[in-house]
Amino acid sequence: MNHQPSQDQRLTRRQALAGAAAVGGAPLIIGAAAPASASTGHHGHEPSTELRRMLREISAGNIKRTVMKLVSFGTRNTLSAQDDSSRGIGAARDWLFEEFKKAAAPSGGRMTVELQTFVQPAQPPRYPQPTPVTNVVATLHGAQAESKGRTYVVSGHYDSMPTLVTDFAGDAPGANDDASGVAAVLEMARVMATRTFDATIVFMAVAGEEQGLWGSTYFAEQAKQQNRDIAGMFTNDIIGSSVGQNGIRDPYTVRIFAEGLASVPATAEADWRRYGGGETESSSRQLARFVKEVAENEATRMKVKIIYRRDRFGRGGDHIPFLEQGYSAARFTEINEDWRHQHQDVRVENGVQIGDLPEFCDFDYIARVARVNAISLASLAIAPAAPTGAVMDTSGFDTDTTLTWIANTEPDLAGYEVVMRATTDPEWTKTIEVGDVTTVTLKNIFKDNHFFGVRAVDEAGNRSPVSFPGRA
């Protein structure tokens, strides 16, 4: 977003960071006593005026209208009609395409909208015939030359299902699962299209999720083949209700699921994770920690609960294909689910209404979850990229810790911060500003007793996600 600091602010920030750096670009050495540039706890920086304005534009009313319209198509099963103008997956696809184009109209051409269509082969008896599957993809192109290739993806799935996924004729309203996620993504696209970001953001409604993550798998595979730099992906799936089947109402908490080790980590990475204790330090978990840091504030009025798992037991979502391609990805889901309103035929059973109906959605809650997504995406897209090539020197038996990384290329980069915490703490507890250097030595800080990371900071004070170091 183009809320640039003044020249005086840029100089102040640069001087403050440079003051910690060694003269002439030599490796920085920080003594054991806490230096003036060190702080404890989260930075907890409050959102800028422009970010607050953006969040205020997210409308629960707009979200409700989207959910109700998607429900009105009767069923959105991926195997349902593709050529009916009022019922089925095709009608939902066409309506969403037009809505995303309306959202893109004020962008001055910076947001483009397309249909990504492919044919999923038949897999009898579950999928009796080849099925066309279409993703609706809106891309808000980044404005900074050095950052526009870096892409963040946010999605919801617009297909739905009743009790049987192969029942493509029966009603499947899918209000919470997942009209709620699609409505949030569409509303984010509408609000964010009027703003400019350094990096690229993709807003996407995918199909085929209930059949086997078809749409997201295709997008992720195509992205990998095209060597796209997807630096983070969020899926919003079942974010519609603030009341769980347990009767607990919590309208101010959302879960973010973030896995640890990759599905098939490289041998060297797996060895380092086991030896170095980094099972909790995947890039997806750094992404989730970033969300928690930037999104827990009075502007969103939300608490972000990080779940150290890929997904709920026995379930899966559209972030998984991205994880399987080696991208950082996480899933947003309401804090307490009600399975009576997921994957169920609409009916009354023992006096209880069953089915995924809009009457069980909390549209103010969906709007707050959308704000968590929006501030996270905006903060990622205006910040520098996470540093690459970060390594920790594990050679020798000494009391120091030395970290090295590769310099970022953004023109507004101000420097870097090293973060650290005890190995038993879930989140970073100490931050050390180290200036515009690529090597730092922390004197008399035992590497055995802490986890470390490094992140980039620009002249406006925007911070990247943390990079966890490998072994030098």
C-alpha positions as CSV (number, residue, x, y, z in Angstrom):
1,M,0.0,0.0,0.0
2,N,1.3,3.4,-0.9
3,H,1.5,5.0,2.5
4,Q,5.2,6.0,2.3
5,P,7.1,7.6,5.2
6,S,8.3,11.1,4.9
7,Q,12.0,11.8,4.1
8,D,12.6,12.6,7.8
9,Q,11.0,9.4,8.9
10,R,13.1,7.4,6.4
11,L,16.3,9.0,7.6
12,T,15.4,8.4,11.2
13,R,14.6,4.7,10.6
14,R,17.7,4.2,8.5
15,Q,20.0,6.0,11.1
16,A,18.4,4.0,13.9
17,L,19.2,0.7,12.3
18,A,22.6,1.7,10.9
19,G,23.6,2.8,14.4
20,A,23.7,-0.8,15.4
21,A,25.7,-2.0,12.4
22,A,29.5,-2.2,12.2
23,V,31.2,0.5,10.1
24,G,32.2,-0.6,6.6
25,G,29.7,-3.5,6.4
26,A,31.9,-5.8,8.6
27,P,30.1,-8.6,10.5
28,L,28.1,-7.2,13.4
29,I,29.0,-8.4,16.9
30,I,26.6,-7.8,19.7
31,G,27.6,-8.3,23.3
32,A,25.8,-10.5,25.8
33,A,24.4,-7.5,27.8
34,A,21.2,-6.4,26.1
35,P,22.1,-3.6,23.7
36,A,20.1,-0.5,23.2
37,S,18.7,-2.0,20.0
38,A,17.3,-5.1,21.7
39,S,13.7,-5.5,22.9
40,T,11.6,-8.2,24.5
41,G,8.3,-9.5,23.4
42,H,6.3,-8.8,20.2
43,H,6.8,-5.4,18.6
44,G,3.0,-5.2,18.6
45,H,3.0,-2.3,16.1
46,E,-0.5,-1.0,15.6
47,P,-2.0,-0.8,12.1
48,S,-1.4,2.3,10.1
49,T,-4.2,4.8,9.4
50,E,-4.6,3.5,5.9
51,L,-4.7,-0.2,7.0
52,R,-7.4,0.7,9.5
53,R,-9.4,2.5,6.8
54,M,-9.1,-0.5,4.6
55,L,-10.4,-2.8,7.4
56,R,-13.3,-0.6,8.1
57,E,-14.5,-0.9,4.4
58,I,-15.0,-4.7,4.8
59,S,-18.7,-5.1,5.1
60,A,-20.7,-7.8,6.9
61,G,-23.6,-6.8,4.7
62,N,-21.8,-7.5,1.5
63,I,-20.6,-10.8,2.9
64,K,-24.1,-11.8,3.8
65,R,-25.4,-10.9,0.3
66,T,-22.7,-13.1,-1.3
67,V,-23.5,-16.1,1.0
68,M,-27.2,-15.8,0.3
69,K,-26.6,-15.6,-3.4
70,L,-24.4,-18.7,-3.4
71,V,-27.0,-20.6,-1.4
72,S,-29.7,-19.6,-3.8
73,F,-28.1,-21.8,-6.5
74,G,-29.5,-24.8,-4.7
75,T,-26.4,-27.0,-5.1
76,R,-22.9,-26.1,-6.1
77,N,-21.7,-29.7,-6.3
78,T,-18.8,-29.9,-8.8
79,L,-20.7,-32.6,-10.6
80,S,-23.9,-30.5,-10.9
81,A,-25.1,-28.6,-14.0
82,Q,-22.6,-26.3,-15.7
83,D,-25.0,-24.8,-18.2
84,D,-28.0,-23.9,-16.1
85,S,-28.3,-20.2,-15.4
86,S,-30.0,-20.5,-12.0
87,R,-29.0,-23.8,-10.4
88,G,-25.7,-25.7,-10.0
89,I,-21.9,-25.1,-10.1
90,G,-22.0,-23.4,-13.5
91,A,-24.4,-20.7,-12.3
92,A,-22.3,-20.0,-9.3
93,R,-19.1,-19.9,-11.4
94,D,-20.6,-17.3,-13.8
95,W,-22.0,-15.2,-11.0
96,L,-18.6,-15.1,-9.2
97,F,-16.8,-14.3,-12.4
98,E,-18.9,-11.2,-12.9
99,E,-18.6,-10.2,-9.2
100,F,-14.8,-10.4,-9.2
101,K,-14.8,-8.3,-12.4
102,K,-16.9,-5.7,-10.7
103,A,-14.4,-5.8,-7.8
104,A,-11.5,-5.3,-10.2
105,A,-13.1,-2.4,-12.1
106,P,-11.9,0.4,-9.8
107,S,-8.3,-0.9,-9.9
108,G,-7.3,0.9,-13.1
109,G,-6.2,-2.4,-14.7
110,R,-4.0,-3.5,-11.8
111,M,-6.4,-6.3,-11.0
112,T,-7.2,-8.9,-13.7
113,V,-9.8,-11.6,-13.5
114,E,-9.7,-14.9,-15.4
115,L,-11.3,-18.4,-15.4
116,Q,-8.8,-21.2,-15.0
117,T,-10.5,-24.3,-16.4
118,F,-9.3,-27.9,-16.7
119,V,-10.9,-31.3,-17.1
120,Q,-10.6,-33.7,-14.1
121,P,-10.4,-37.3,-15.4
122,A,-13.1,-39.8,-14.4
123,Q,-12.5,-41.9,-11.3
124,P,-15.5,-44.4,-11.2
125,P,-17.5,-45.0,-9.2
126,R,-16.9,-41.8,-7.2
127,Y,-16.5,-39.6,-10.2
128,P,-18.3,-41.4,-13.1
129,Q,-17.3,-39.0,-15.9
130,P,-14.6,-36.5,-16.8
131,T,-15.6,-33.2,-15.1
132,P,-14.7,-29.6,-16.1
133,V,-13.5,-27.7,-13.1
134,T,-13.1,-23.9,-13.0
135,N,-11.2,-21.7,-10.7
136,V,-12.2,-18.0,-10.6
137,V,-8.9,-16.1,-10.2
138,A,-8.4,-12.4,-9.6
139,T,-4.8,-11.1,-9.5
140,L,-3.9,-7.8,-8.0
141,H,-0.5,-7.2,-9.6
142,G,2.3,-5.8,-7.4
143,A,3.7,-2.3,-8.1
144,Q,7.4,-2.7,-7.0
145,A,9.6,-4.1,-9.7
146,E,11.7,-6.1,-7.2
147,S,8.6,-7.5,-5.4
148,K,5.9,-8.0,-8.0
149,G,7.0,-11.5,-8.7
150,R,6.4,-12.4,-5.1
151,T,2.8,-13.6,-4.7
152,Y,0.4,-14.3,-1.9
153,V,-2.7,-16.4,-2.5
154,V,-6.0,-16.3,-0.6
155,S,-8.8,-18.7,-1.4
156,G,-12.2,-20.2,-0.5
157,H,-14.0,-23.0,-2.4
158,Y,-17.3,-22.3,-4.0
159,D,-18.4,-25.9,-4.5
160,S,-20.6,-27.7,-1.9
161,M,-21.9,-31.1,-1.1
162,P,-24.8,-32.8,0.7
163,T,-24.3,-36.1,2.7
164,L,-23.0,-37.9,-0.4
165,V,-20.4,-36.2,-2.5
166,T,-21.8,-38.0,-5.6
167,D,-25.3,-36.6,-5.0
168,F,-25.1,-33.8,-7.6
169,A,-28.9,-33.3,-7.8
170,G,-29.9,-32.8,-4.2
171,D,-29.8,-29.5,-2.4
172,A,-26.4,-28.5,-0.9
173,P,-26.6,-24.9,0.3
174,G,-23.0,-24.9,1.6
175,A,-23.5,-21.6,3.5
176,N,-20.6,-22.1,5.9
177,D,-18.7,-24.7,3.9
178,D,-17.7,-22.7,2.1
179,A,-19.7,-19.8,0.9
180,S,-18.4,-18.1,4.0
181,G,-14.8,-18.4,2.8
182,V,-15.7,-17.3,-0.8
183,A,-17.6,-14.3,0.5
184,A,-14.6,-13.2,2.6
185,V,-12.3,-13.5,-0.4
186,L,-14.6,-11.6,-2.7
187,E,-15.0,-8.8,-0.1
188,M,-11.2,-8.6,0.3
189,A,-10.8,-8.3,-3.4
190,R,-13.3,-5.5,-3.6
191,V,-11.7,-3.5,-0.8
192,M,-8.0,-4.2,-1.7
193,A,-8.4,-3.6,-5.5
194,T,-8.5,0.2,-4.8
195,R,-5.1,0.0,-3.2
196,T,-1.5,-0.5,-4.4
197,F,0.9,-3.1,-2.9
198,D,4.5,-3.9,-3.7
199,A,3.9,-7.7,-4.1
200,T,1.1,-9.5,-6.0
201,I,-2.0,-10.8,-4.3
202,V,-4.2,-13.5,-5.8
203,F,-7.9,-13.8,-4.7
204,M,-9.3,-17.1,-5.7
205,A,-12.6,-19.1,-5.6
206,V,-11.8,-22.7,-6.4
207,A,-14.0,-25.7,-7.2
208,G,-13.7,-29.5,-6.7
209,E,-12.6,-29.1,-3.1
210,E,-15.1,-31.6,-1.8
211,Q,-14.2,-34.2,-4.4
212,G,-10.5,-34.1,-3.6
213,L,-9.0,-30.6,-3.6
214,W,-9.2,-30.6,-7.5
215,G,-9.1,-26.8,-8.2
216,S,-6.4,-25.9,-5.7
217,T,-4.3,-28.9,-6.7
218,Y,-4.4,-27.7,-10.4
219,F,-3.5,-24.1,-9.5
220,A,-0.6,-25.2,-7.2
221,E,0.8,-27.6,-9.7
222,Q,0.6,-25.0,-12.5
223,A,2.3,-22.5,-10.3
224,K,5.1,-24.9,-9.5
225,Q,5.6,-25.7,-13.2
226,Q,5.7,-22.0,-14.0
227,N,8.3,-21.5,-11.2
228,R,6.0,-18.9,-9.5
229,D,7.2,-17.4,-6.3
230,I,4.2,-18.0,-4.0
231,A,5.5,-16.7,-0.7
232,G,2.4,-17.6,1.3
233,M,-1.1,-19.0,0.8
234,F,-4.2,-18.8,3.0
235,T,-7.4,-20.8,2.6
236,N,-10.6,-19.8,4.3
237,D,-12.8,-22.9,4.8
238,I,-15.6,-23.0,7.3
239,I,-15.2,-19.5,8.8
240,G,-18.9,-18.8,9.1
241,S,-20.1,-19.6,12.6
242,S,-19.2,-18.3,16.1
243,V,-21.2,-21.0,17.9
244,G,-19.9,-24.6,18.0
245,Q,-21.7,-27.9,18.4
246,N,-20.5,-27.8,22.0
247,G,-22.7,-24.8,22.6
248,I,-19.7,-22.5,23.1
249,R,-20.0,-19.1,21.5
250,D,-16.7,-17.3,20.6
251,P,-17.1,-14.6,18.0
252,Y,-13.6,-13.2,18.5
253,T,-11.3,-16.1,17.9
254,V,-10.2,-17.8,14.6
255,R,-7.9,-20.8,14.2
256,I,-5.0,-20.9,11.8
257,F,-3.7,-24.4,11.1
258,A,0.0,-24.6,10.2
259,E,2.0,-27.8,9.7
260,G,5.6,-28.4,10.9
261,L,7.7,-30.7,8.7
262,A,7.0,-30.8,5.0
263,S,5.4,-33.9,3.6
264,V,8.7,-35.1,2.1
265,P,11.5,-32.9,3.4
266,A,14.8,-33.0,1.7
267,T,17.2,-35.3,3.6
268,A,19.5,-32.5,4.7
269,E,16.5,-30.5,5.9
270,A,15.1,-33.4,7.8
271,D,18.4,-34.1,9.5
272,W,18.8,-30.5,10.5
273,R,15.3,-30.3,11.8
274,R,15.8,-33.4,14.0
275,Y,19.3,-32.4,15.2
276,G,18.5,-28.7,15.6
277,G,15.0,-29.1,17.1
278,G,13.3,-27.1,14.4
279,E,10.2,-29.4,14.0
280,T,8.1,-26.3,14.9
281,E,9.9,-23.9,12.6
282,S,8.5,-24.5,9.2
283,S,7.9,-21.5,6.9
284,S,4.2,-22.1,7.3
285,R,4.5,-21.7,11.0
286,Q,6.5,-18.5,10.6
287,L,3.6,-17.3,8.3
288,A,1.1,-18.2,11.0
289,R,3.2,-16.3,13.6
290,F,3.3,-13.3,11.3
291,V,-0.5,-13.4,11.1
292,K,-0.8,-13.5,14.8
293,E,1.6,-10.5,15.3
294,V,-0.1,-8.2,12.7
295,A,-3.7,-9.3,13.1
296,E,-4.3,-9.3,16.9
297,N,-5.3,-5.8,17.6
298,E,-8.3,-3.6,18.3
299,A,-8.7,-2.9,14.5
300,T,-9.7,-6.6,13.9
301,R,-10.9,-7.3,17.5
302,M,-9.8,-10.9,16.9
303,K,-7.5,-13.4,18.6
304,V,-5.6,-15.7,16.3
305,K,-5.1,-19.2,17.7
306,I,-2.3,-21.1,16.0
307,I,-2.8,-24.8,15.7
308,Y,0.4,-26.8,15.2
309,R,-1.3,-29.2,12.8
310,R,-1.8,-29.4,9.1
311,D,-5.5,-29.6,9.5
312,R,-8.3,-31.1,11.7
313,F,-8.3,-34.8,12.2
314,G,-9.7,-36.7,9.2
315,R,-10.2,-33.5,7.2
316,G,-8.3,-31.5,4.6
317,G,-8.3,-28.1,2.8
318,D,-7.1,-26.2,-0.2
319,H,-3.8,-25.2,1.5
320,I,-2.6,-28.8,1.3
321,P,-1.8,-28.9,-2.4
322,F,0.3,-25.8,-1.9
323,L,2.2,-27.4,1.0
324,E,2.8,-30.5,-1.2
325,Q,4.4,-28.2,-3.8
326,G,6.7,-26.8,-1.2
327,Y,4.9,-23.5,-0.6
328,S,4.1,-21.9,2.7
329,A,0.4,-22.3,3.4
330,A,-2.1,-22.3,6.3
331,R,-5.8,-22.7,6.9
332,F,-8.3,-20.4,8.6
333,T,-11.3,-22.1,10.3
334,E,-13.8,-21.1,13.0
335,I,-12.8,-21.9,16.5
336,N,-15.7,-24.3,17.4
337,E,-17.2,-26.3,14.5
338,D,-20.7,-27.8,14.3
339,W,-20.7,-30.9,12.2
340,R,-24.5,-30.9,12.0
341,H,-24.1,-28.1,9.6
342,Q,-21.4,-29.6,7.3
343,H,-21.7,-32.2,4.6
344,Q,-25.3,-33.0,5.5
345,D,-28.6,-33.3,3.7
346,V,-31.0,-30.5,4.8
347,R,-33.5,-32.1,7.2
348,V,-35.0,-32.0,10.7
349,E,-33.9,-34.9,12.9
350,N,-35.2,-35.4,16.5
351,G,-36.3,-31.8,16.4
352,V,-32.9,-30.5,15.4
353,Q,-32.3,-28.7,12.1
354,I,-29.5,-30.3,10.1
355,G,-27.8,-28.9,7.1
356,D,-25.4,-26.1,6.1
357,L,-27.9,-23.2,6.1
358,P,-27.2,-19.5,6.2
359,E,-29.3,-19.1,9.4
360,F,-26.4,-20.7,11.3
361,C,-23.8,-18.1,9.9
362,D,-22.6,-15.1,11.9
363,F,-21.9,-12.5,9.2
364,D,-20.2,-10.1,11.6
365,Y,-17.8,-12.9,12.5
366,I,-17.0,-13.7,8.9
367,A,-16.2,-10.0,8.4
368,R,-13.8,-10.0,11.3
369,V,-12.1,-13.1,9.9
370,A,-11.9,-11.3,6.6
371,R,-10.2,-8.4,8.4
372,V,-7.6,-10.8,9.8
373,N,-6.9,-12.1,6.3
374,A,-6.8,-8.6,4.8
375,I,-4.4,-7.1,7.3
376,S,-2.1,-10.1,7.0
377,L,-2.1,-10.0,3.2
378,A,-1.6,-6.3,3.1
379,S,1.2,-6.4,5.7
380,L,2.9,-9.2,3.7
381,A,2.6,-7.4,0.4
382,I,4.0,-4.1,1.6
383,A,6.9,-5.7,3.5
384,P,10.2,-7.0,2.2
385,A,10.5,-10.6,1.4
386,A,11.7,-13.0,4.1
387,P,15.5,-13.2,3.9
388,T,16.9,-16.1,1.9
389,G,19.9,-18.3,2.6
390,A,19.8,-17.9,6.4
391,V,22.2,-20.2,8.1
392,M,23.6,-20.7,11.6
393,D,27.2,-21.5,12.2
394,T,27.2,-24.8,14.2
395,S,31.0,-25.4,14.0
396,G,33.3,-25.2,17.0
397,F,32.6,-25.3,20.7
398,D,32.1,-21.7,21.7
399,T,29.6,-19.5,23.6
400,D,28.7,-17.3,20.6
401,T,25.9,-17.6,17.9
402,T,26.7,-16.5,14.4
403,L,23.9,-16.1,11.7
404,T,24.4,-15.3,8.1
405,W,21.9,-14.6,5.3
406,I,21.6,-13.3,1.7
407,A,20.9,-9.6,1.2
408,N,17.4,-8.5,0.1
409,T,17.0,-6.5,-3.1
410,E,14.2,-4.1,-2.3
411,P,15.2,-0.5,-2.8
412,D,13.4,0.6,0.4
413,L,15.1,-1.9,2.6
414,A,16.4,-0.5,5.9
415,G,18.0,-3.5,7.5
416,Y,17.3,-6.7,9.5
417,E,16.2,-7.9,12.9
418,V,17.3,-11.1,14.6
419,V,14.6,-12.7,16.8
420,M,15.1,-15.4,19.4
421,R,13.4,-17.4,22.1
422,A,13.9,-20.3,24.4
423,T,13.3,-23.6,22.7
424,T,10.2,-24.2,24.9
425,D,8.5,-20.9,23.9
426,P,6.0,-21.0,21.1
427,E,6.6,-17.5,19.9
428,W,9.5,-15.1,19.5
429,T,10.2,-13.3,22.7
430,K,13.2,-11.1,21.9
431,T,14.1,-8.8,18.9
432,I,17.5,-7.3,18.1
433,E,17.8,-4.7,15.4
434,V,21.1,-5.4,13.6
435,G,21.1,-2.9,10.8
436,D,21.9,-3.4,7.1
437,V,24.3,-6.3,7.5
438,T,24.2,-10.0,6.4
439,T,26.2,-11.5,9.3
440,V,25.7,-11.1,13.0
441,T,27.5,-12.7,16.0
442,L,25.6,-12.7,19.3
443,K,28.4,-12.8,21.9
444,N,28.0,-15.2,24.9
445,I,24.5,-16.4,23.7
446,F,24.5,-20.2,23.7
447,K,23.1,-21.5,20.4
448,D,22.1,-24.7,22.2
449,N,19.6,-22.9,24.4
450,H,17.6,-20.8,21.9
451,F,15.9,-20.8,18.6
452,F,16.9,-17.9,16.2
453,G,15.5,-16.3,13.1
454,V,16.0,-13.3,10.9
455,R,13.6,-10.9,9.2
456,A,13.9,-7.9,6.9
457,V,12.6,-4.4,7.7
458,D,11.9,-1.6,5.2
459,E,12.2,2.1,5.8
460,A,8.5,2.4,6.8
461,G,9.1,-0.2,9.5
462,N,7.2,-3.1,7.7
463,R,8.6,-6.4,8.7
464,S,8.9,-9.6,6.7
465,P,8.0,-13.1,8.1
466,V,10.9,-14.7,10.0
467,S,13.3,-17.0,8.2
468,F,14.5,-19.9,10.4
469,P,18.2,-20.7,9.7
470,G,19.6,-23.9,8.3
471,R,23.0,-25.3,9.2
472,A,26.0,-23.4,7.7
